[in-house]
Amino acid sequence: MTPLHHIGNFVRDLVVQIPLWCVRTLFVGTLIAVLIWVLSLPRENTTPENATHWYQNLKVWAGLALTIQILIYSLF
């Protein structure tokens, strides 16, 4: 075995010790942080100049997509 095999085994042994609930919490927490950031963006940055309708605001659709992801990863 090469030294890379030993390093890979060592890293894998370290990663296996992390509980899955902790990984899920960090992953969902990252999605929540991105959702908060997206929702805090000013409307001028997320809407085209000639937008006349509410559904042309990209913040709405990004928030919806992130919310669905948060729900999926929280439940499963």
PyRosetta script that sets phi, psi and omega in degrees:
from pyrosetta import init, pose_from_sequence

init()
pose = pose_from_sequence("MTPLHHIGNFVRDLVVQIPLWCVRTLFVGTLIAVLIWVLSLPRENTTPENATHWYQNLKVWAGLALTIQILIYSLF")
pose.set_psi(1, 142.2)
pose.set_omega(1, 180.0)
pose.set_phi(2, -84.3)
pose.set_psi(2, 165.9)
pose.set_omega(2, 176.6)
pose.set_phi(3, -59.0)
pose.set_psi(3, -30.2)
pose.set_omega(3, 178.9)
pose.set_phi(4, -64.7)
pose.set_psi(4, -33.6)
pose.set_omega(4, 176.4)
pose.set_phi(5, -62.9)
pose.set_psi(5, -42.9)
pose.set_omega(5, 179.6)
pose.set_phi(6, -65.1)
pose.set_psi(6, -41.5)
pose.set_omega(6, 178.1)
pose.set_phi(7, -64.7)
pose.set_psi(7, -43.8)
pose.set_omega(7, 178.9)
pose.set_phi(8, -61.8)
pose.set_psi(8, -42.2)
pose.set_omega(8, 177.3)
pose.set_phi(9, -64.1)
pose.set_psi(9, -39.2)
pose.set_omega(9, 179.2)
pose.set_phi(10, -64.6)
pose.set_psi(10, -45.5)
pose.set_omega(10, 179.8)
pose.set_phi(11, -64.9)
pose.set_psi(11, -41.8)
pose.set_omega(11, 179.2)
pose.set_phi(12, -62.8)
pose.set_psi(12, -41.2)
pose.set_omega(12, 178.0)
pose.set_phi(13, -63.2)
pose.set_psi(13, -36.0)
pose.set_omega(13, 177.4)
pose.set_phi(14, -68.4)
pose.set_psi(14, -42.4)
pose.set_omega(14, -176.4)
pose.set_phi(15, -70.1)
pose.set_psi(15, -34.9)
pose.set_omega(15, -179.3)
pose.set_phi(16, -65.1)
pose.set_psi(16, -24.2)
pose.set_omega(16, -178.6)
pose.set_phi(17, -76.7)
pose.set_psi(17, -13.1)
pose.set_omega(17, -179.5)
pose.set_phi(18, -78.2)
pose.set_psi(18, 124.0)
pose.set_omega(18, -179.6)
pose.set_phi(19, -67.2)
pose.set_psi(19, 145.1)
pose.set_omega(19, -176.8)
pose.set_phi(20, -65.3)
pose.set_psi(20, -31.2)
pose.set_omega(20, 178.9)
pose.set_phi(21, -64.1)
pose.set_psi(21, -32.9)
pose.set_omega(21, 179.4)
pose.set_phi(22, -70.3)
pose.set_psi(22, -41.0)
pose.set_omega(22, 178.5)
pose.set_phi(23, -64.2)
pose.set_psi(23, -44.0)
pose.set_omega(23, 179.2)
pose.set_phi(24, -62.6)
pose.set_psi(24, -41.9)
pose.set_omega(24, 179.4)
pose.set_phi(25, -62.0)
pose.set_psi(25, -43.9)
pose.set_omega(25, 178.7)
pose.set_phi(26, -66.0)
pose.set_psi(26, -39.5)
pose.set_omega(26, -178.9)
pose.set_phi(27, -67.4)
pose.set_psi(27, -48.7)
pose.set_omega(27, 179.5)
pose.set_phi(28, -66.9)
pose.set_psi(28, -36.2)
pose.set_omega(28, 176.9)
pose.set_phi(29, -62.7)
pose.set_psi(29, -37.0)
pose.set_omega(29, 176.0)
pose.set_phi(30, -64.7)
pose.set_psi(30, -42.8)
pose.set_omega(30, 177.3)
pose.set_phi(31, -62.7)
pose.set_psi(31, -39.7)
pose.set_omega(31, 178.5)
pose.set_phi(32, -65.1)
pose.set_psi(32, -40.7)
pose.set_omega(32, 178.4)
pose.set_phi(33, -63.8)
pose.set_psi(33, -40.5)
pose.set_omega(33, 177.8)
pose.set_phi(34, -66.4)
pose.set_psi(34, -39.0)
pose.set_omega(34, 177.9)
pose.set_phi(35, -61.6)
pose.set_psi(35, -44.9)
pose.set_omega(35, 178.6)
pose.set_phi(36, -62.2)
pose.set_psi(36, -41.3)
pose.set_omega(36, 178.8)
pose.set_phi(37, -63.7)
pose.set_psi(37, -45.5)
pose.set_omega(37, -179.8)
pose.set_phi(38, -61.4)
pose.set_psi(38, -44.3)
pose.set_omega(38, -178.3)
pose.set_phi(39, -68.7)
pose.set_psi(39, -22.0)
pose.set_omega(39, -179.8)
pose.set_phi(40, -88.5)
pose.set_psi(40, -5.1)
pose.set_omega(40, 178.5)
pose.set_phi(41, -66.5)
pose.set_psi(41, 143.8)
pose.set_omega(41, 177.5)
pose.set_phi(42, -68.5)
pose.set_psi(42, 148.4)
pose.set_omega(42, -176.8)
pose.set_phi(43, -61.4)
pose.set_psi(43, -30.9)
pose.set_omega(43, -179.6)
pose.set_phi(44, -63.2)
pose.set_psi(44, -28.4)
pose.set_omega(44, -179.0)
pose.set_phi(45, -84.7)
pose.set_psi(45, -14.3)
pose.set_omega(45, -174.8)
pose.set_phi(46, -116.8)
pose.set_psi(46, 2.0)
pose.set_omega(46, -178.0)
pose.set_phi(47, -125.6)
pose.set_psi(47, 136.4)
pose.set_omega(47, 175.8)
pose.set_phi(48, -62.5)
pose.set_psi(48, 160.5)
pose.set_omega(48, -175.7)
pose.set_phi(49, -62.5)
pose.set_psi(49, -39.6)
pose.set_omega(49, -175.4)
pose.set_phi(50, -94.7)
pose.set_psi(50, 19.7)
pose.set_omega(50, -176.6)
pose.set_phi(51, -70.0)
pose.set_psi(51, 133.9)
pose.set_omega(51, 178.9)
pose.set_phi(52, -121.2)
pose.set_psi(52, -13.4)
pose.set_omega(52, -177.2)
pose.set_phi(53, -116.0)
pose.set_psi(53, 156.4)
pose.set_omega(53, -177.9)
pose.set_phi(54, -66.1)
pose.set_psi(54, -30.0)
pose.set_omega(54, -175.1)
pose.set_phi(55, -78.2)
pose.set_psi(55, -2.7)
pose.set_omega(55, 175.6)
pose.set_phi(56, -86.2)
pose.set_psi(56, -4.2)
pose.set_omega(56, 176.9)
pose.set_phi(57, -81.6)
pose.set_psi(57, 116.0)
pose.set_omega(57, -177.4)
pose.set_phi(58, -66.7)
pose.set_psi(58, -21.3)
pose.set_omega(58, 179.9)
pose.set_phi(59, -62.7)
pose.set_psi(59, -35.8)
pose.set_omega(59, 179.6)
pose.set_phi(60, -62.3)
pose.set_psi(60, -47.5)
pose.set_omega(60, -175.6)
pose.set_phi(61, -74.9)
pose.set_psi(61, -35.0)
pose.set_omega(61, 175.7)
pose.set_phi(62, -66.7)
pose.set_psi(62, -40.4)
pose.set_omega(62, 177.2)
pose.set_phi(63, -63.7)
pose.set_psi(63, -40.5)
pose.set_omega(63, 178.0)
pose.set_phi(64, -64.2)
pose.set_psi(64, -45.2)
pose.set_omega(64, 179.4)
pose.set_phi(65, -62.7)
pose.set_psi(65, -43.1)
pose.set_omega(65, 179.1)
pose.set_phi(66, -67.2)
pose.set_psi(66, -38.0)
pose.set_omega(66, 178.1)
pose.set_phi(67, -63.7)
pose.set_psi(67, -42.2)
pose.set_omega(67, 178.0)
pose.set_phi(68, -62.9)
pose.set_psi(68, -42.8)
pose.set_omega(68, 178.3)
pose.set_phi(69, -63.0)
pose.set_psi(69, -41.1)
pose.set_omega(69, 179.2)
pose.set_phi(70, -62.1)
pose.set_psi(70, -43.9)
pose.set_omega(70, 178.7)
pose.set_phi(71, -63.0)
pose.set_psi(71, -44.6)
pose.set_omega(71, -179.1)
pose.set_phi(72, -62.6)
pose.set_psi(72, -48.7)
pose.set_omega(72, -176.9)
pose.set_phi(73, -73.8)
pose.set_psi(73, -20.6)
pose.set_omega(73, 176.3)
pose.set_phi(74, -78.6)
pose.set_psi(74, -34.8)
pose.set_omega(74, -176.2)
pose.set_phi(75, -83.1)
pose.set_psi(75, -34.0)
pose.set_omega(75, -174.8)
pose.set_phi(76, -103.2)
pose.dump_pdb("model.pdb")
